[in-house]
Amino acid sequence: MTNTHTPSHHHIPKSVIKTSREELDIPELQIHRQENKNTQSVPVDKLPEDLQGYAFIVGALFQAEDRPQEDGTLLYTGDGMIYRLGFEDGQATLKTRIAKTPCYYADLPTQLYLAEKAIEPKAQFAQENRIFSYFSGFRNGGQSRYSIILGGRNQLNTAFLQTRDYLLVTIDAGRPYIVDPDTLELIEPIGSTSQWKGIFPVIAKVFRNNIFDIYVNSAHPVADLSHSEERPDEIFTTNYSTGYNGKYKEPVNRILDSLSVKLKILFKDKKIGQEDFGRFTDLIRYQFGDKEAGIEPKMKSWRMMLPDGKPILVEQSLHQIALTEKYLILSDINFRMEFSQIFSPFIFGFLRLPLFRKKVFDCLGAWIYAVFLSQCKPLPFGTLYIVKREDLMQDPDATEVTAKKVIIPIEISHFAADYANPNNQITIHIGHSNGWDVTEGITRYDKPVPGKSLRHDLEGMMSGTTDLGCLGRYVIDGETGEIESTELLHDPESTWSLSVYTHRDLSRDCKQSSSRTIKNIYWMSWGFTWELIPQRIYEAYKADKNRVVAIEKLSDYEHEPVTLLRLDTETMEIVDRFHFPDRHFACSPQFIPSSQPCPEGKDESTHGYIVCIVLADDPVQPDKSRDEFWIFHADDFNNKPIYRLSAPSNEKPLNLALSLHSTWLRDLYQGQQYSEDERRQKREASIKLDYDYLLKEKSPTIQNLFHNIVYPHFINQTLEDKFEEILKSQTES
């Protein structure tokens, strides 16, 4: 099925689904200055002198020219690529590295590439044993990459967390890892495999088949940097499972819950409980320890309970946590991992065969997606859980913690919280995403809404919103969980598809009273376009009762551009906005404070810059990407210069990932520093601790894979091009 519209009619650049896997070291990016939004950019020699530090951005490597994607692969399924944009002496540098976990080094030797004429094994393990290769090979399904024999990939492609001494890179379905800000090498994971529970612990206990278990946690763990010298260096995150997540979720989980009770009675001496079948929710505190003081890292967990004594069961995803002076706030929002998507490649993988890629079989694929892989529609509300921080310190032996449940009557995208809690009040700033399911993507079998133009050439791109979103500010009583006040802002020009936000980082200077609340918050809106709305998604949201834009009025909108906006949280007004040009897609806004003192009378929350990734096609060769980094003055998007950073003229244009979250460091060495030997020693210790005991019962083929390939290359953090060369030479020999 092809699109009949010419590229000139498109609003979304093709670059959104393209990215390069090349790991770069660019000592000096090319700088263009654009005086304001209405002028052309011109090359200049220098950036503003007060632009400082290092912006870190991470995204998923979705599609590369030499690695075709499988049917149904979502845009944010892929190895995490870390981009480090550095500013010094008026120049900008770029360093990129793939986040290489142990499972990364097991993936390439065992996977099957999609060839033009057949599915062909490409590496030595495939040639040794085709059956092993088929089932061990990792396959993309929804937002996961899974292997029947080896387990799930930890692709570390979602977000960062800065603690006092460490920088972490994270994902929802894998343990966070410490990353070295200088080399961008991974150092070690948070906690060992023996300390985490997998998505279905009973499988790990009984069958012991997956060496790479799926450890579901929050992609946005938190650390408190205020008064950091008085606290241990620690983070809070979660470890949980929703149980079976897919069609017929409730009856299936009721059966599993009943079975777990019977097994617990049958095996009195064995610890078999409800968590063995999923449906458990643990709050985790990880303290890094202090080598000089002889303090070992420590991981503590609490089972989360409601005030009535019932366990907290996650409905969708505990994607994000916020931390305030007195409370932890956990959000159960729309980002569920659907089992039908995860296992679909192994059930419906035949659709990849050349025979079934002919148009005559499109009806078969469409039927499979409509019946077996149909959307598990998100809940039309968000849930917050509030934990008192003092409850976590009272009893060191406690194994449970009580949380208050708060229902927010609109779907939540992301949120931020003021650090201050005057009168035990929690102030939360939310981006609401109505009529939008980011876990659904465009497939080759989708049909357009009648009379509209769906972009089949953007296969894998997340589907677009079907309703107008809004910005909200909520004041909640932290002791009772009651919502005391609500303010909502809908703006047809700016609040479609609210994705991610940034603001002046409170955690670095919370001792200042003015920084304990969020005065200005910057949101990225991904706009509205029919190019991203399949008919099945349109029909799913068509009859929603709490729509903002009535379905019969939605056709009045053809295209709303991607927008960077600034919200004044006190007046709840959008006080600044920038509409990106057509065929430009922006993501990952990051606030960078100015190195100069804030002038008297100016607002320190806008004293700095916003940097983001902007994806665009080459105007001369539309099939090629020409991506850039754009830098705005945080206090004026439209009337002050915009700086655009691109690859040097003598090098290939940048081809960046559609990225999500970011962070900023003032310098690379404000925390731990590692020598090369220290980095290698930590990786060697962590990988042996994680997998040596699991490998004992594995086949010689798997042991060979780990001891000869995974272990040495993870310890060395071998670059991808070198790793591919080594595998190729081993195969040929």
Secondary structure, DSSP 8 states (H G I E B T S, - for coil): ----S-GGG-SS-GGGG-------EES--EEEEESSTTS--EEES---TT--EEEEEEEE---BTTB---TTB-TT-S-EEEEEEEEETTEEEEEEEE---HHHHHHHHH-EEE-SSSEEE-SHHHHH-HHHHHHHS-EEEBTEEEETTTEE-----SEEEE-SS-EEEE-TTS--EEE-TTT--EEEESS-GGGS--SSHHHHHHT---SB------SB-B---TTGGGS-SEEEEEEEE-SS-STTHHHHHHHHHHHHHHHHHH-TTS---GGGGS-EEEEEEEE--BTTTTB--EEEEEEEE-TTS-B---SSEEEEEEE-SSEEEEEEES----HHHHHHHHHSGGGGSGGGGSGGGHHHHHHHHHHTS------SSEEEEEEETTHHHH-TT--EEE-EEEEESS-EEEEEE-S--GGGEEEEEEEE-TT--TT-B--TT--B-TTS---GGGTTSB---SS--EEEEEEEETTT--EEEEEEE--TTT-SSEEEEE---GGGSTTSGGGSS-SEEEEEE--EEGGG-BHHHHHHHHT-TT-SS-GGGGGG-SEE--EEEEEETTTTEEEEEEE--TTEEEEEEEEEE-SS---TTS-GGGSEEEEEEEEEB-SSSTTSB-BEEEEEETTBSSSS-EEEEE--TTS--B----EEEEEEES-TTSS----HHHHHHHHHHHHHHHHHHHHTTS-HHHHHHIIIIIHHHHHHT--HHHHHHHHHHHHH-
